[in-house]
Structure formats: structure tokens, C-alpha cells
Amino acid sequence: MPSPRSLVLLLAAVLALGVSACGQEEVEAGGYQTENAQVAETEGIYLEVGEMKYQVQISRQLNPLLVDDRAYFEGVSEGDLDLADDEVWFGVWMRVENESEEPQEAAERFTIVDTQENEYVPVEIGEENALAYAAREVEGGKLLPDPNGPAGERQPNGALLLFKLKRFSLDNRPLELIIEGPEGERALVNLDV
């Protein structure tokens, strides 16, 4: 009869195998993901939400006092510009692609969630900021942001979603960005912090 320790180790090994397979989709030969991914282990992976493809170009902390970051804060109201001592600015640059032939609505709802279930939604940015993400209809075969516009031409070639995060959330990683489409479809990406 096996010892209790052996049984515990065997059970742990079986559970580890089961957990390691959870959420894994079969990857096509030579590919990095399946065609219909709704979960991305990291940034840069295309996620399908309805008829649209979403890709996080990059995410990082922002500082409005730095020259390179200043333009991202244009169009943020005075009240929203106030940052509490325990908060940080965090940007997510999003690229959206409509591969269909028909116009499609881009997602309006984005939420960052940390491992302690703290949730954050983007700060509203006025229309005058050409670098900001704005949900809108995207023509068939087109991109958001426009590759020939300010957000599409400037690195990181994505439209900005601006968040205020509590500092402690940067320690509660991975941060997950949830993208919710107009019909309630959802996708999730782990953000590199």
C-alpha cells in the first residue's frame, strides 16, 4: 500500500497536469495561436471580439511631466488630471482591425483587473486628443487608429486607453485587460507591466 505522502504527491502531479491544460487552445503548426483566440497570455496577440480583431501594442506607466508623455493627457478634464498619492497613470495602446467587408462597431468597454479583483475603467479623454482611443464604427478592411493619422503613425502605433491605477495593483500582477464588444462578446489579455 502506498504511503500517504506518495498519494499526496501523485494527486498533486495529476492536478498539476489538469491545471496546466486548462485554457490552452490547440495551436496550428507554425502558428502562435488559434484563429479565434479570446485569451492572450501576453501583449501583441490578436484577440477576436465579434467581427473585430484587437491587439494590445504595449502598456506602461505614464508621467504627464515627461515631454514624451505630455500629449497623451490633452483632453483630460482638470478634475480627472488630479492623481491621488496612491495612484499611478497607466496607458494601454490598442490596435483594432476589421477584417470583414462590412462596417463594425469597435468596443467601448475596457476594464483592467488585478489579482485581488480590483477593477479600473479608462479615464475619459476629449475628442481633441488624436492619440486617444475612441469607440466608433470601423469600415470593412480598415484599422483603428488610422495608420495615416497621428496615433497610427506615432510609436507604439495604437490608440491610447488611459487608466488611473492604485499603486498596489502594480504588485497584484498579472493585470488583465478585459475587452467587451458591442454584443457582449469578451476577450482577455495579460498586460506586461
C-alpha positions as CSV (number, residue, x, y, z in Angstrom):
1,M,0.0,0.0,0.0
2,P,1.4,3.4,-1.0
3,S,2.3,5.8,1.8
4,P,0.1,8.9,2.4
5,R,3.0,11.1,1.3
6,S,3.2,9.1,-2.0
7,L,-0.6,9.5,-2.5
8,V,-0.4,13.3,-1.9
9,L,2.5,13.6,-4.4
10,L,0.6,11.6,-7.0
11,L,-2.6,13.6,-6.5
12,A,-0.6,16.9,-6.8
13,A,1.0,15.7,-10.1
14,V,-2.4,14.7,-11.6
15,L,-3.9,18.1,-10.5
16,A,-0.9,20.0,-12.0
17,L,-1.4,18.2,-15.3
18,G,-5.1,19.1,-15.4
19,V,-4.5,22.7,-14.5
20,S,-1.7,23.1,-17.0
21,A,-4.1,22.1,-19.8
22,C,-6.9,24.5,-18.7
23,G,-7.5,27.3,-21.1
24,Q,-5.0,26.1,-23.7
25,E,-6.2,26.1,-27.3
26,E,-4.6,23.9,-29.9
27,V,-2.0,25.9,-31.9
28,E,-1.8,25.4,-35.6
29,A,1.6,24.1,-36.8
30,G,3.9,27.1,-37.2
31,G,1.4,29.4,-35.6
32,Y,1.3,31.2,-32.2
33,Q,-2.4,31.0,-31.5
34,T,-5.6,29.7,-32.9
35,E,-7.6,31.8,-35.3
36,N,-10.4,32.5,-32.8
37,A,-8.4,33.5,-29.6
38,Q,-10.3,35.1,-26.8
39,V,-7.4,34.9,-24.2
40,A,-3.9,36.1,-24.7
41,E,-1.0,35.2,-22.4
42,T,0.7,38.5,-23.3
43,E,0.5,41.6,-25.3
44,G,0.8,41.5,-29.1
45,I,-1.5,38.6,-29.6
46,Y,-4.6,39.3,-31.8
47,L,-7.9,38.6,-30.0
48,E,-11.2,38.2,-31.7
49,V,-14.2,40.0,-30.2
50,G,-17.1,39.6,-32.5
51,E,-16.1,40.5,-36.1
52,M,-13.1,42.6,-34.9
53,K,-9.5,41.8,-34.0
54,Y,-7.9,43.6,-31.1
55,Q,-4.2,43.8,-30.3
56,V,-2.5,45.5,-27.3
57,Q,0.6,47.1,-28.8
58,I,2.1,48.0,-25.4
59,S,1.1,49.0,-21.9
60,R,3.2,51.1,-19.5
61,Q,3.1,53.7,-16.7
62,L,2.8,57.3,-17.9
63,N,4.1,60.6,-16.4
64,P,2.5,63.8,-17.6
65,L,5.6,65.7,-16.5
66,L,7.7,63.9,-19.2
67,V,7.9,65.6,-22.6
68,D,7.3,62.3,-24.4
69,D,4.1,61.6,-22.4
70,R,2.6,65.1,-22.2
71,A,0.5,64.8,-25.4
72,Y,-1.4,61.7,-24.1
73,F,-3.0,63.9,-21.4
74,E,-4.5,66.5,-23.8
75,G,-8.3,66.5,-23.5
76,V,-8.3,65.0,-19.9
77,S,-10.5,67.2,-17.7
78,E,-8.9,69.2,-14.9
79,G,-10.8,67.1,-12.3
80,D,-9.6,63.8,-13.8
81,L,-6.0,65.1,-14.0
82,D,-5.7,65.0,-10.2
83,L,-3.8,61.9,-9.1
84,A,-4.0,60.7,-5.5
85,D,-0.8,59.9,-3.7
86,D,-1.6,56.2,-4.0
87,E,-2.4,56.3,-7.8
88,V,-0.3,56.0,-11.0
89,W,-1.1,56.7,-14.6
90,F,-1.2,53.6,-16.8
91,G,-1.6,53.5,-20.6
92,V,-2.7,50.7,-22.9
93,W,-2.2,51.2,-26.7
94,M,-4.8,49.4,-28.7
95,R,-5.0,48.5,-32.4
96,V,-8.3,47.3,-33.9
97,E,-8.8,45.6,-37.3
98,N,-12.0,45.0,-39.1
99,E,-11.2,42.1,-41.5
100,S,-14.8,41.8,-42.6
101,E,-16.2,43.7,-45.6
102,E,-19.0,45.3,-43.6
103,P,-18.6,48.3,-41.1
104,Q,-18.3,47.1,-37.5
105,E,-18.6,48.9,-34.2
106,A,-15.4,49.0,-32.1
107,A,-15.5,48.0,-28.4
108,E,-16.5,50.7,-25.9
109,R,-15.9,48.8,-22.7
110,F,-12.4,48.0,-21.3
111,T,-11.6,47.0,-17.8
112,I,-8.3,46.3,-16.0
113,V,-8.5,43.8,-13.2
114,D,-5.7,42.9,-10.8
115,T,-5.3,39.6,-9.0
116,Q,-7.2,41.0,-6.0
117,E,-10.2,41.7,-8.2
118,N,-9.7,45.5,-8.1
119,E,-11.2,46.9,-11.3
120,Y,-10.3,50.0,-13.3
121,V,-12.0,51.7,-16.3
122,P,-10.4,54.2,-18.6
123,V,-10.3,57.9,-17.9
124,E,-12.4,59.9,-20.4
125,I,-10.3,61.8,-22.9
126,G,-11.7,64.6,-25.1
127,E,-12.1,64.3,-28.9
128,E,-9.3,66.9,-29.4
129,N,-6.7,64.3,-28.4
130,A,-5.9,62.5,-31.7
131,L,-3.8,59.8,-29.8
132,A,-6.7,58.6,-27.7
133,Y,-8.9,55.5,-28.3
134,A,-12.4,56.5,-29.3
135,A,-15.0,53.7,-30.0
136,R,-16.5,54.2,-33.4
137,E,-17.6,52.4,-36.5
138,V,-14.7,50.9,-38.4
139,E,-15.2,50.4,-42.2
140,G,-14.6,47.0,-43.7
141,G,-10.9,46.2,-44.1
142,K,-9.8,49.3,-42.1
143,L,-7.9,49.8,-38.9
144,L,-8.3,51.9,-35.8
145,P,-6.4,54.0,-35.4
146,D,-6.0,55.2,-39.0
147,P,-2.4,54.2,-39.9
148,N,-2.0,57.6,-41.6
149,G,-3.3,59.5,-38.5
150,P,-1.3,60.7,-35.5
151,A,-1.9,57.6,-33.3
152,G,-1.2,55.3,-36.2
153,E,2.0,57.0,-37.3
154,R,3.5,57.5,-33.9
155,Q,5.0,54.6,-31.9
156,P,3.5,52.4,-30.5
157,N,1.0,52.6,-33.4
158,G,-2.1,52.3,-31.3
159,A,-4.8,54.4,-29.8
160,L,-4.4,55.2,-26.0
161,L,-6.6,53.9,-23.3
162,L,-5.7,55.9,-20.1
163,F,-6.2,54.4,-16.7
164,K,-5.6,55.6,-13.1
165,L,-4.5,52.6,-11.1
166,K,-3.8,52.2,-7.4
167,R,-0.1,51.6,-6.9
168,F,-0.7,48.4,-5.1
169,S,-2.3,46.9,-8.2
170,L,1.1,47.0,-9.9
171,D,2.2,44.4,-7.3
172,N,-1.0,42.4,-7.9
173,R,0.0,41.0,-11.3
174,P,-0.8,39.9,-13.8
175,L,-3.0,42.8,-14.7
176,E,-5.7,41.6,-17.1
177,L,-7.4,43.8,-19.7
178,I,-10.9,42.7,-20.5
179,I,-12.3,43.9,-23.8
180,E,-16.1,43.8,-24.2
181,G,-17.6,44.1,-27.7
182,P,-20.9,45.8,-28.5
183,E,-22.8,42.5,-28.4
184,G,-21.3,41.4,-25.1
185,E,-18.5,39.3,-26.5
186,R,-15.4,39.3,-24.3
187,A,-11.7,38.7,-24.6
188,L,-8.9,39.0,-22.1
189,V,-5.2,39.8,-22.3
190,N,-2.5,39.7,-19.6
191,L,-0.7,43.0,-19.6
192,D,3.1,43.3,-19.4
193,V,4.0,45.6,-16.5
